């Protein structure tokens, strides 16, 4: 009773982060002889629940899923061990039940990116970030790298992780006494908005 299909569930295919994830998923599924299926939830609770109902109907043998609104308990209840699941998380959490986890170490990634800027000779670095989601961990990594280099970093606060929020925050910053020689954005959409 196998479908020989796998699903990749992402919150927004227009976000520059997710096409490479989808591409890697597709390559791995193809190599293993599975048909890949892509489901974009737009990051809304309604569409995330729709994806869960779709999974529960047995359309795929397994899924890689990144949910913003659905918690692990709701996900586990929906799939009930019938669909192999890997959940992408923004921070490390203990594995419970049948759902495996993959996470991005946001603090280490931000620290490494900040170090690249420092190594290029930048000294007055600002980070454009949002406090929600992975923003706090990314800011922690940024501050750690700046502190280790003996530099005073500055956070430019955006109200969310969108292109429009990046443009608003950067415009407000540029209207004042802007003294930075580099701006590190916490995600691609903020960076595009800032540019």
Secondary structure, DSSP 8 states (H G I E B T S, - for coil): ----EEEEEES-TTSTTHHHHHHHHHHHHHHTT-EEEEEE-TT-HHHHHHHHHHHHTT--SEEEE--SS--HHHHHHHHTTSSEEEEEESS-----TTEEEEE--HHHHHHHHHHHHHHTT--SEEEEE-STTTHHHHHHHHHHHHHHTT---EEEE-SSSSHHHHHHHHHHHHHS----SEEEESSHHHHHHH-
